[in-house]
């Protein structure tokens, strides 16, 4: 039996190289799709956890922070019936942990390979209200679409009311975004969220004077696109500020009814009637037009 000739061997190697060139992009796309699906599952579970929270707390959704009661004055004065959470362990992540069985990986987006970790600052606090202060070292991959502060420059901060919304106030629930991919790690390439910037757990949709501004172009000032990683599931489109990435970048968005969609930034701007969008804090605070 004759051996392969050099030409035949080179042909075989060439065919293998071509097959690898064909298969690798497909495998890469399959892995990216799997990460998007896993992220969607996480967001779905967070949305369901929010619903379960509401069922046990008089129909109220959690606030972004200071969940000591449905209505708080300033940071820590409980106005309505007290809830079971204590400062500082009362952000939306803290209060939902129970409903995801304390599984921190629900907060970790597999499409964000190097997320920040939230709430490490309270690990060494004196006289903590919980035995283990590190239990809330949670991946900072997602953001909550609720800020809950009524802005009034004539009211001192410690006199302002922070009110938890009712599930029934958010209609239609299948069009109201409640969670989304939030900028966190270096993979998101957002300068605003570099190591020297704070990590908000909610969407910051206010101007510097406290008024709401929800203009939807993700590259203009004071409109805070940095809160949403609007290209997390399409990093291959290029740098975050490239025109193609801005137009076609896709992220996952969880809606209050529990379903999750992978959308472009502009696709999230669906009118709920009379200049209201899923990004408006429905029924709370002034709204600044386009």
ZIZICOR-V926847 format. One record per backbone hydrogen bond with DSSP energy under -1.0 kcal/mol. NH is the residue of the N-H (numbers start at 1). CO is the residue of the C=O. If there is no record, write none. Layout:
NH,CO ; NH,CO
//
This chain:
9,5 ; 10,6 ; 11,7 ; 12,8 ; 13,9 ; 14,10 ; 15,11 ; 16,12 ; 17,13 ; 18,14 ; 19,15 ; 20,16 ; 21,17 ; 22,18 ; 23,19 ; 24,20 ; 27,23 ; 28,24 ; 29,25 ; 30,26 ; 31,27 ; 32,28 ; 33,29 ; 34,30 ; 35,31 ; 36,32 ; 37,33 ; 38,34 ; 39,35 ; 40,36 ; 41,37 ; 42,38 ; 43,39 ; 44,40 ; 45,41 ; 46,42 ; 47,43 ; 48,44 ; 49,45 ; 50,46 ; 51,47 ; 52,48 ; 53,49 ; 54,50 ; 55,51 ; 56,52 ; 57,54 ; 59,54 ; 60,57 ; 61,165 ; 67,90 ; 68,66 ; 72,162 ; 73,77 ; 74,160 ; 77,73 ; 79,71 ; 80,71 ; 83,68 ; 89,86 ; 90,88 ; 92,64 ; 95,91 ; 96,92 ; 97,93 ; 100,97 ; 101,98 ; 102,97 ; 103,100 ; 104,102 ; 106,103 ; 107,104 ; 108,105 ; 112,109 ; 118,138 ; 123,120 ; 125,122 ; 135,132 ; 137,134 ; 138,136 ; 140,116 ; 143,180 ; 144,201 ; 145,178 ; 146,144 ; 150,161 ; 155,152 ; 159,156 ; 160,157 ; 162,72 ; 163,148 ; 164,70 ; 167,59 ; 169,166 ; 170,167 ; 171,169 ; 175,172 ; 178,254 ; 179,254 ; 180,143 ; 181,252 ; 182,141 ; 188,185 ; 189,186 ; 193,190 ; 194,191 ; 197,194 ; 203,144 ; 205,203 ; 207,211 ; 210,207 ; 213,205 ; 220,217 ; 223,220 ; 227,224 ; 228,225 ; 229,181 ; 230,228 ; 232,229 ; 233,250 ; 234,231 ; 237,234 ; 238,235 ; 242,239 ; 246,242 ; 247,243 ; 248,244 ; 249,245 ; 251,263 ; 253,261 ; 254,179 ; 255,259 ; 256,176 ; 257,173 ; 258,255 ; 261,253 ; 263,251 ; 268,265 ; 269,266 ; 270,268 ; 272,276 ; 280,277 ; 282,280 ; 284,281
//
